[in-house]
Amino acid sequence: MSDMTAKRLLQEADFIGRYTQYYRRQLTQAMQKMSPETQGVHCIRMCMEALDMMHCTKQTLVDALAQSTPAKQQ
């Protein structure tokens, strides 16, 4: 793996860590505010945004790993 690829993977890992911490705080606050009487629309939206970001982040990692792996010879 090249230094540039390793650096990119470390940057992605750092981003994932910061993203995860942020959304965990936000979701915890939203869940604490929810009561049985509320519909929790705000919390549902945050969950959907978090899932979308997880898929985006996973694709970025897959792309970075694919670039770091030599192409198969046919």
NORJOUR-V524664 format. One line per field, one symbol per residue. ss: DSSP state (a for helix, b for strand, c for the rest). psi: psi as a letter, one per 40 degrees, with the letter a starting at -180 (. if undefined). burial: 1 if it has 16 or more other C-alpha atoms within 10 Angstrom, else 0. Layout:
ss = ???
psi = ???
burial = ???
//
This chain:
ss = ccaaaaaaaaaaaaaaaaaaaaaaaaaaaaaaacccccccaaaaaaaaaaaaaaaaaaaaaaaaaaaacccccc
psi = hidddddddddddddddddddddddddddddddiiddiefdddddddddddddddddddddddddddehiiih.
burial = 00000000100100010000000000100100000000000010000001000000100010011000000000
//
